[in-house]
Every structure is written in C-alpha cells, then in structure tokens.
Amino acid sequence: MRRAHERLRTASQELQALVATDPIKGRWPPEPAPAPILAAAHQELHRAYATLAADQVQIPGRGEEAEAIQVLDAGRQLAYSYEDLILYHGHGSPGGVAHAFKVMQRGLAALGPDGPLERREITVATAFGGPGARDAWEMVTRAVTRDRYLVDAGLARPERGATLERFVFRIGYRERAVTLILRDGYVTDEFIDLARQDRSPAQETRLDLMKLEMADRVMSSPADDVYDVI
C-alpha cells in the first residue's frame, strides 16, 4: 500500500505542476500544458487512486467479502464492493461513491440487523446531490430509475455549517426508516468552497486530488466512525 500512496502522491504533484500558472523568478513565463498531456496526467491520477483503492480492500480484516454491501434481489443475495460502484460510476466523484458506500453499510445494517434487505424496497432521501452518491445508490438499489431516490434540499441541516449541512441521508425500508449524518473530519472546508465555485484549471486539479483524498479517508474508516445514525 505504501507504493500505491507514493504513486498517488507523485501523480497529483505532476498534474499540479502541469497546471501551475504562477510565474517563478528567473524562469520563463508559464504556459498551459498541451491538452493531450493534461489528459494523460489526469488518467494517471485516477489510475493511481484505483490502485490504492484496490489495495485497501485486500487488507486483512477489510477484505472484499467483509466490505461488500449485501442486498437481496427477489430473495437472491447480491454483493457490491466499492470497486464495483466505481466501475459503474466512473472516476468523476469517487468521494461521493465512498460516502454512499459507508451510508449503506451503516444504514442498511441498522434497518436489517437480521440480514440483507430486498434492494427494490429501499428508499433514499438526501440533501446531498452529488452524482457519485446517486450512481452508487442506483447500482445497489435501482432507486434512481425506480423513483425511490429523492434529493431534497429541505433535509439539509444548516445549523451544522456549510461543510456538513448536506451530508444527510434518510433511508427507508418497509415500515422503518433511519437518518444518518456525517461526522466531523471527513470533508474539509476547502473542498466545499472549491466545489461550489467557478474554478481555474489549477483549482480543478486541486479539487480532483481532494476528491481522491476524501474517498481515501472515508473508505479507510469503519462506517460507524464516518456516519451517525440519529
């Protein structure tokens, strides 16, 4: 895993160097890197993160079977790993996928302590509108295409501050429901500020890196450390 972390750090540093626009004393004026080189650097960054994520699910005690989300489809058991959800969503919002994964681990276990739930009877309402979370829920529960997934700004908790207010998920199953909120320490103020503004190429690169770092923080922690059931 150390090598995977080093690869991710190197890829992020190289990408940031390509989009740097601040002049350096005694050097020539900076010029934007050619688009193909930038695209290749972005791809390497995402490959480096995928390698790190794959290594994480092989850690003893955090194997794929233990980490997978277990649900039923008409009585037949299905299992989805974080890597499965990334393959479905892509690499645009790995942090959102990670948040949804931990919410499912925590929330579905609270709703079904005796075993997996029927996925087509699960409903989700959230103040978080990110595409990574949406796609993760769709893959596991088919809630988006079956109109059981609702993004509701009214669920936000502004009293928790701008960084945490939208990380609220209400999961329903038959006659039961639970609400989960994100704990402190997993999303930074800088990330939220960047995500909600127009960005320069350098800021876009910084945000891409922060998405990967956030996903790493979330996925390397137990679900009950990341989200509270209230």
C-alpha positions as CSV (number, residue, x, y, z in Angstrom):
1,M,0.0,0.0,0.0
2,R,2.9,2.4,0.6
3,R,3.8,2.2,-3.1
4,A,0.2,2.9,-4.0
5,H,0.2,6.0,-1.8
6,E,3.5,7.1,-3.3
7,R,2.2,6.7,-6.8
8,L,-0.9,8.7,-6.0
9,R,1.2,11.5,-4.4
10,T,3.6,11.6,-7.4
11,A,0.7,11.7,-9.9
12,S,-1.0,14.5,-8.1
13,Q,2.2,16.6,-7.8
14,E,2.9,16.1,-11.6
15,L,-0.6,17.2,-12.5
16,Q,-0.4,20.2,-10.3
17,A,2.9,21.2,-11.9
18,L,1.4,21.0,-15.3
19,V,-1.4,23.5,-14.5
20,A,0.7,25.8,-12.4
21,T,0.2,29.4,-13.6
22,D,2.2,31.4,-11.1
23,P,5.5,32.9,-12.5
24,I,8.7,31.7,-11.0
25,K,11.5,34.3,-10.6
26,G,14.3,33.8,-13.0
27,R,12.2,31.4,-15.1
28,W,10.3,31.7,-18.4
29,P,6.6,32.7,-18.2
30,P,4.5,29.6,-17.6
31,E,2.4,28.3,-20.4
32,P,-0.6,25.9,-20.3
33,A,0.4,22.3,-20.9
34,P,-0.9,20.7,-24.2
35,A,-4.4,19.1,-23.7
36,P,-3.2,15.5,-24.5
37,I,-0.5,15.8,-21.8
38,L,-3.0,17.1,-19.3
39,A,-5.5,14.3,-20.2
40,A,-2.7,11.7,-19.7
41,A,-1.8,13.2,-16.3
42,H,-5.5,13.1,-15.2
43,Q,-5.7,9.5,-16.3
44,E,-2.6,8.6,-14.3
45,L,-4.0,10.3,-11.2
46,H,-7.2,8.3,-11.4
47,R,-5.3,5.0,-12.2
48,A,-3.1,5.7,-9.1
49,Y,-6.2,6.1,-7.0
50,A,-7.8,3.0,-8.4
51,T,-4.7,1.0,-7.5
52,L,-4.8,2.4,-3.9
53,A,-8.5,1.5,-3.5
54,A,-7.9,-2.0,-4.8
55,D,-5.0,-2.4,-2.3
56,Q,-7.3,-1.3,0.5
57,V,-9.9,-3.9,0.0
58,Q,-7.2,-6.6,0.3
59,I,-6.1,-5.5,3.8
60,P,-6.7,-8.3,6.4
61,G,-9.9,-7.6,8.2
62,R,-11.1,-5.4,5.4
63,G,-11.4,-8.0,2.6
64,E,-13.8,-7.6,-0.2
65,E,-16.4,-10.0,1.3
66,A,-16.4,-8.1,4.6
67,E,-16.6,-4.7,2.9
68,A,-19.2,-5.6,0.3
69,I,-22.8,-4.2,0.5
70,Q,-25.1,-7.2,0.8
71,V,-28.7,-6.9,-0.6
72,L,-31.4,-9.3,-1.9
73,D,-33.0,-9.3,-5.3
74,A,-36.2,-11.3,-5.1
75,G,-34.6,-13.4,-2.5
76,R,-31.2,-13.9,-4.2
77,Q,-28.2,-12.3,-2.5
78,L,-26.1,-9.8,-4.3
79,A,-22.8,-8.2,-3.1
80,Y,-21.3,-4.9,-4.3
81,S,-17.8,-3.7,-3.4
82,Y,-16.6,-0.2,-3.5
83,E,-14.7,-1.1,-6.7
84,D,-17.9,-2.3,-8.3
85,L,-19.5,1.1,-7.6
86,I,-16.6,2.9,-9.0
87,L,-16.7,0.8,-12.2
88,Y,-20.4,1.8,-12.6
89,H,-20.0,5.5,-11.8
90,G,-16.5,6.2,-13.2
91,H,-13.9,8.4,-11.6
92,G,-15.7,11.7,-11.6
93,S,-16.8,11.7,-8.0
94,P,-15.0,9.0,-6.0
95,G,-15.7,10.8,-2.7
96,G,-19.5,10.7,-3.3
97,V,-19.3,7.0,-4.1
98,A,-17.3,6.4,-0.9
99,H,-19.9,8.4,1.2
100,A,-22.8,6.4,-0.2
101,F,-20.9,3.1,0.4
102,K,-20.4,4.0,4.1
103,V,-24.0,5.2,4.5
104,M,-25.2,1.9,3.0
105,Q,-23.0,-0.1,5.3
106,R,-24.3,1.8,8.4
107,G,-27.9,2.4,7.4
108,L,-28.8,-0.9,5.8
109,A,-27.3,-2.8,8.8
110,A,-29.5,-0.6,11.1
111,L,-32.6,-1.4,9.1
112,G,-31.9,-5.1,8.7
113,P,-29.9,-6.4,11.7
114,D,-31.0,-9.9,10.8
115,G,-29.7,-10.0,7.3
116,P,-29.7,-8.3,3.8
117,L,-32.7,-6.2,2.7
118,E,-34.7,-6.5,-0.6
119,R,-33.0,-3.9,-2.6
120,R,-36.1,-2.9,-4.6
121,E,-37.9,-1.9,-1.4
122,I,-35.2,0.5,-0.2
123,T,-35.9,4.3,-0.4
124,V,-33.5,7.1,-0.1
125,A,-33.9,10.8,0.5
126,T,-30.9,13.1,0.9
127,A,-29.8,16.7,0.8
128,F,-26.6,15.6,-1.0
129,G,-26.9,16.0,-4.7
130,G,-23.6,14.6,-5.9
131,P,-23.5,12.2,-8.9
132,G,-21.2,9.7,-7.2
133,A,-23.6,9.0,-4.4
134,R,-26.6,8.9,-6.8
135,D,-24.9,6.3,-9.0
136,A,-23.8,4.2,-6.1
137,W,-27.4,4.0,-4.8
138,E,-28.7,3.3,-8.3
139,M,-26.4,0.3,-8.7
140,V,-27.1,-1.3,-5.4
141,T,-30.9,-0.5,-5.1
142,R,-32.1,0.7,-8.5
143,A,-33.7,3.5,-6.5
144,V,-33.0,6.3,-9.0
145,T,-34.6,4.7,-12.1
146,R,-37.5,3.4,-9.9
147,D,-38.3,6.8,-8.4
148,R,-37.3,5.8,-4.9
149,Y,-34.3,8.2,-4.7
150,L,-35.1,11.9,-3.8
151,V,-32.7,14.8,-3.5
152,D,-34.4,17.1,-1.0
153,A,-32.7,20.4,0.0
154,G,-35.2,20.6,2.9
155,L,-33.3,17.8,4.6
156,A,-30.1,19.9,5.0
157,R,-29.1,20.9,8.4
158,P,-27.7,24.4,8.1
159,E,-27.0,24.6,11.9
160,R,-24.2,22.1,11.3
161,G,-22.4,24.6,9.0
162,A,-21.8,24.7,5.2
163,T,-19.4,21.8,5.2
164,L,-21.6,19.3,6.8
165,E,-25.2,20.5,6.2
166,R,-25.9,18.5,3.1
167,F,-24.5,15.2,4.2
168,V,-27.8,13.9,5.4
169,F,-29.4,10.6,4.3
170,R,-32.7,9.2,5.2
171,I,-33.1,5.5,4.3
172,G,-36.5,3.7,4.4
173,Y,-37.3,0.0,4.2
174,R,-40.9,-1.1,4.5
175,E,-42.2,0.4,7.8
176,R,-38.9,1.5,9.1
177,A,-36.5,4.4,8.4
178,V,-33.2,5.8,9.7
179,T,-31.5,9.1,9.3
180,L,-27.7,9.4,9.0
181,I,-25.5,12.4,9.3
182,L,-21.7,12.8,8.6
183,R,-19.3,13.1,11.5
184,D,-16.6,15.8,11.6
185,G,-13.3,15.2,10.0
186,Y,-14.1,13.6,6.6
187,V,-14.9,16.6,4.5
188,T,-12.8,19.8,4.6
189,D,-14.0,23.4,4.3
190,E,-11.6,23.9,1.4
191,F,-13.3,21.1,-0.5
192,I,-16.7,22.5,-0.1
193,D,-15.6,26.0,-1.1
194,L,-13.9,24.8,-4.2
195,A,-16.8,22.5,-5.2
196,R,-19.3,25.4,-5.1
197,Q,-17.4,28.0,-7.2
198,D,-16.1,28.5,-10.7
199,R,-12.6,27.1,-10.9
200,S,-9.4,27.7,-12.7
201,P,-7.5,24.7,-14.2
202,A,-5.3,24.7,-11.2
203,Q,-8.2,24.7,-8.9
204,E,-9.9,21.9,-10.9
205,T,-6.8,19.8,-10.4
206,R,-6.7,20.6,-6.7
207,L,-10.4,19.6,-6.4
208,D,-9.7,16.3,-8.2
209,L,-7.0,15.5,-5.8
210,M,-9.1,16.4,-2.8
211,K,-11.9,14.1,-4.1
212,L,-9.5,11.2,-4.1
213,E,-8.1,12.2,-0.6
214,M,-11.6,12.4,0.8
215,A,-12.5,9.0,-0.7
216,D,-9.4,7.5,0.9
217,R,-10.3,9.0,4.3
218,V,-13.8,7.7,4.1
219,M,-13.0,4.2,2.8
220,S,-10.2,3.7,5.3
221,S,-12.6,4.2,8.3
222,P,-15.3,2.0,9.7
223,A,-18.8,3.1,8.7
224,D,-19.9,3.9,12.3
225,D,-16.9,6.2,12.6
226,V,-18.0,8.1,9.4
227,Y,-21.8,8.4,9.9
228,D,-24.0,8.7,12.9
229,V,-27.5,7.2,13.0
230,I,-29.8,9.7,14.6
